[in-house]
Amino acid sequence: MRTLKIALSYDGTRFVGWQRQAEGESIQGLLEDALARFDGGPVVAHAAGRTDAGVHALGQVASARVTFAHDPATLIRALNVHLPPEIRVLSVEDAPDDFHARFSARGKTYRYRIRNTPVADPFDRAYSWHLPEPLSLDAMNRAAALLVGTHDFNAFRSVGNEPSTTVRTVTRSAWQSAGGILTYEITGDGFLRHMVRAIVGTLVETGRGWRQPEAISALLAAGVRADAGATAPPHGLFLVSVDYD
């Protein structure tokens, strides 16, 4: 047996998300089916982050235990032949036997894109949330900065797959603006279900003037999901990278 570390990128628009489900095509299911062609039997692939339906990835990482001996370069070409064009394997490496894409990860970076222009771009509609009204980037950045540090992020998660703890450490949280696109990037040691999208929805309300930037601290302290903003749409979210030791 060998353990593979597989980096891949995908457009999540038409998929049900990373995780294999009873109905619809998943990234996991398609990757496992492609790997099974070489292994002669079922293969299980674990992802660093279980992206939801409509969410994209620039640098997702998966791990899989296999028996075949194909070299990485050959495997990259062969997997991409059997995967749809919306999914591309970027690299394949042999990893230690105890490597697990999720449990070995030390941090992840996510990016969220908002098109903040009066008219939407039809060619960007699947990769950004269109908000035509003016947003205060200064207020959004002041609020975003308060998320840096170790906090209980219970106010910014959806129920399901209950974690053992809702405490996470965020090392970067900031907005940038260029050409009508507002880009939010957040780096942390782990993320709860819908955490990034809940944060974005709350920061957008701050940018609209519906809440003060300093209110983020009270939300973190109270830990009540209903007090935070709405969950932002999935199609503006990208898993950018996963960090390992």
C-alpha positions as CSV (number, residue, x, y, z in Angstrom):
1,M,0.0,0.0,0.0
2,R,1.1,3.6,-0.6
3,T,-0.4,6.9,0.4
4,L,-0.9,9.6,-2.2
5,K,-1.2,13.3,-1.6
6,I,-3.2,14.8,-4.4
7,A,-3.6,18.5,-5.1
8,L,-6.5,19.5,-7.3
9,S,-8.4,22.5,-8.5
10,Y,-12.1,22.6,-9.5
11,D,-15.0,24.7,-10.6
12,G,-17.7,23.6,-8.1
13,T,-20.6,25.1,-10.0
14,R,-22.4,21.9,-11.2
15,F,-21.3,19.6,-8.4
16,V,-23.1,18.7,-5.1
17,G,-19.8,19.5,-3.3
18,W,-16.8,17.5,-2.3
19,Q,-18.6,14.7,-0.4
20,R,-20.1,11.8,-2.2
21,Q,-23.9,11.8,-1.9
22,A,-26.7,9.5,-2.9
23,E,-27.7,11.8,-5.8
24,G,-25.6,14.1,-8.0
25,E,-22.0,14.2,-8.9
26,S,-19.4,15.0,-6.2
27,I,-15.7,15.8,-6.5
28,Q,-14.9,12.9,-4.1
29,G,-16.9,10.4,-6.1
30,L,-15.4,11.4,-9.4
31,L,-11.8,11.3,-8.0
32,E,-12.4,8.0,-6.3
33,D,-13.9,6.5,-9.4
34,A,-10.8,7.6,-11.4
35,L,-8.4,6.2,-8.9
36,A,-10.4,2.9,-8.8
37,R,-9.6,2.4,-12.5
38,F,-6.0,1.9,-11.6
39,D,-6.4,0.1,-8.2
40,G,-8.8,-2.6,-9.4
41,G,-11.2,-1.9,-6.5
42,P,-12.9,0.8,-4.4
43,V,-10.6,3.7,-3.2
44,V,-11.5,6.2,-0.5
45,A,-10.2,9.8,-0.9
46,H,-10.2,12.2,2.0
47,A,-10.2,16.0,1.5
48,A,-8.6,18.7,3.6
49,G,-11.9,20.5,3.4
50,R,-15.4,19.3,2.5
51,T,-16.4,22.1,0.2
52,D,-20.2,22.6,-0.3
53,A,-22.2,22.6,-3.5
54,G,-21.2,25.5,-5.7
55,V,-17.9,26.2,-3.8
56,H,-14.7,26.2,-5.8
57,A,-11.1,25.2,-5.0
58,L,-7.8,26.5,-6.3
59,G,-5.7,24.3,-4.0
60,Q,-7.7,21.4,-2.5
61,V,-5.7,18.5,-1.1
62,A,-6.8,14.9,-0.9
63,S,-5.2,11.7,0.4
64,A,-5.8,8.2,-0.7
65,R,-4.4,4.7,0.1
66,V,-3.8,2.7,-3.1
67,T,-1.9,-0.4,-4.3
68,F,-0.9,0.5,-7.9
69,A,2.6,1.6,-8.7
70,H,2.1,4.3,-11.3
71,D,4.6,7.1,-11.0
72,P,3.2,10.6,-10.1
73,A,3.7,12.2,-13.5
74,T,1.9,9.4,-15.3
75,L,-0.9,9.4,-12.7
76,I,-1.5,13.2,-13.1
77,R,-2.0,12.7,-16.9
78,A,-4.1,9.6,-16.5
79,L,-6.4,11.0,-13.8
80,N,-7.1,14.1,-15.8
81,V,-8.1,12.0,-18.7
82,H,-10.8,10.4,-16.6
83,L,-12.0,13.5,-14.8
84,P,-14.3,16.1,-16.2
85,P,-12.7,19.3,-17.4
86,E,-14.0,21.2,-14.4
87,I,-11.7,19.1,-12.2
88,R,-7.9,19.1,-12.7
89,V,-5.3,17.2,-10.7
90,L,-2.4,19.6,-10.2
91,S,0.1,17.3,-8.5
92,V,0.5,13.9,-7.0
93,E,3.1,13.0,-4.4
94,D,3.9,9.9,-2.3
95,A,3.3,10.7,1.3
96,P,4.0,9.0,4.6
97,D,1.7,6.2,5.6
98,D,0.1,8.3,8.4
99,F,-0.6,11.3,6.2
100,H,-4.3,12.4,6.1
101,A,-5.3,15.4,4.0
102,R,-7.7,16.6,6.7
103,F,-6.1,15.6,10.0
104,S,-2.5,16.4,9.0
105,A,-3.4,19.9,7.9
106,R,-2.2,22.8,10.0
107,G,-4.1,25.6,8.3
108,K,-6.2,26.6,5.4
109,T,-6.8,29.8,3.4
110,Y,-10.2,30.7,1.9
111,R,-11.1,33.5,-0.5
112,Y,-14.5,35.1,-1.1
113,R,-15.2,37.4,-4.1
114,I,-17.8,40.1,-4.3
115,R,-18.5,42.0,-7.5
116,N,-19.4,45.4,-6.1
117,T,-20.5,47.1,-9.4
118,P,-23.9,48.5,-10.5
119,V,-24.2,45.9,-13.2
120,A,-23.3,42.2,-12.8
121,D,-20.7,40.6,-15.1
122,P,-22.4,37.6,-16.8
123,F,-19.1,35.9,-17.3
124,D,-18.3,36.1,-13.5
125,R,-21.7,35.2,-12.1
126,A,-20.6,31.7,-11.0
127,Y,-17.5,33.0,-9.2
128,S,-18.7,36.1,-7.3
129,W,-21.6,37.5,-5.2
130,H,-23.0,40.5,-7.0
131,L,-23.8,43.4,-4.7
132,P,-24.6,46.6,-6.5
133,E,-25.0,48.9,-3.5
134,P,-22.0,50.9,-2.1
135,L,-20.1,49.0,0.7
136,S,-17.7,50.6,3.2
137,L,-14.4,48.7,2.7
138,D,-12.9,50.5,5.8
139,A,-15.8,49.3,8.0
140,M,-15.5,45.8,6.7
141,N,-11.8,45.7,7.3
142,R,-12.1,47.1,10.8
143,A,-14.6,44.3,11.6
144,A,-12.5,41.6,9.9
145,A,-9.5,42.5,11.9
146,L,-11.4,41.7,15.1
147,L,-11.6,38.0,14.0
148,V,-7.9,37.6,14.2
149,G,-6.8,35.5,17.2
150,T,-8.2,32.5,19.0
151,H,-12.0,32.8,19.5
152,D,-15.1,30.7,19.9
153,F,-16.7,31.0,16.4
154,N,-20.0,29.4,17.4
155,A,-21.9,32.5,16.1
156,F,-20.5,31.8,12.6
157,R,-21.4,28.2,11.9
158,S,-24.3,26.1,10.7
159,V,-25.5,23.1,12.6
160,G,-24.5,19.6,11.4
161,N,-21.4,17.5,11.9
162,E,-21.1,18.8,15.5
163,P,-17.4,19.5,16.2
164,S,-15.8,18.7,19.6
165,T,-14.9,22.4,19.9
166,T,-16.0,25.6,18.1
167,V,-12.8,27.4,19.1
168,R,-10.5,28.2,16.1
169,T,-7.4,30.4,15.6
170,V,-7.5,32.9,12.7
171,T,-4.2,34.4,11.7
172,R,-5.3,36.6,8.8
173,S,-8.6,38.3,8.0
174,A,-8.7,41.2,5.5
175,W,-10.4,42.7,2.5
176,Q,-8.9,44.1,-0.7
177,S,-10.5,46.0,-3.6
178,A,-9.5,46.1,-7.2
179,G,-11.5,46.8,-10.4
180,G,-14.9,46.5,-8.7
181,I,-14.0,43.2,-7.0
182,L,-13.9,43.0,-3.2
183,T,-11.8,40.0,-2.1
184,Y,-11.8,38.7,1.4
185,E,-9.1,36.2,2.5
186,I,-9.0,34.4,5.8
187,T,-6.4,32.0,7.1
188,G,-6.9,29.8,10.1
189,D,-6.1,26.5,11.7
190,G,-9.5,25.1,10.9
191,F,-13.0,26.2,9.9
192,L,-16.5,25.2,11.0
193,R,-19.4,24.4,8.7
194,H,-20.3,27.5,6.6
195,M,-18.0,29.6,8.9
196,V,-16.4,31.6,6.2
197,R,-19.7,32.3,4.4
198,A,-21.3,33.3,7.7
199,I,-18.4,35.7,8.4
200,V,-18.7,37.2,5.0
201,G,-22.5,37.7,5.3
202,T,-21.9,39.5,8.6
203,L,-19.1,41.7,7.3
204,V,-21.3,42.7,4.3
205,E,-23.9,43.9,6.8
206,T,-21.2,46.0,8.4
207,G,-20.2,47.4,5.0
208,R,-23.9,48.3,4.4
209,G,-23.9,50.2,7.7
210,W,-26.4,47.8,9.3
211,R,-24.1,47.1,12.2
212,Q,-20.9,48.7,13.7
213,P,-17.5,47.0,13.1
214,E,-17.0,46.7,16.9
215,A,-20.1,44.5,17.1
216,I,-18.0,41.5,15.9
217,S,-16.5,41.3,19.4
218,A,-19.9,41.0,21.0
219,L,-20.9,38.3,18.5
220,L,-17.9,36.3,19.3
221,A,-18.5,36.6,23.0
222,A,-22.2,35.6,22.8
223,G,-21.8,32.8,20.3
224,V,-25.4,33.0,19.0
225,R,-25.7,32.2,15.3
226,A,-29.0,34.1,15.0
227,D,-27.3,37.3,16.0
228,A,-24.8,37.2,13.2
229,G,-25.5,37.9,9.5
230,A,-26.9,35.7,6.8
231,T,-24.8,33.1,5.1
232,A,-23.3,34.4,1.9
233,P,-23.9,32.4,-1.3
234,P,-21.6,29.5,-2.0
235,H,-20.4,30.5,-5.5
236,G,-18.2,33.3,-4.3
237,L,-16.1,31.0,-2.1
238,F,-12.7,29.4,-3.0
239,L,-10.5,27.1,-1.0
240,V,-7.2,28.7,-1.9
241,S,-4.6,26.5,-0.1
242,V,-3.9,24.0,2.6
243,D,-0.8,24.2,4.8
244,Y,1.1,21.2,6.2
245,D,4.2,20.8,8.3
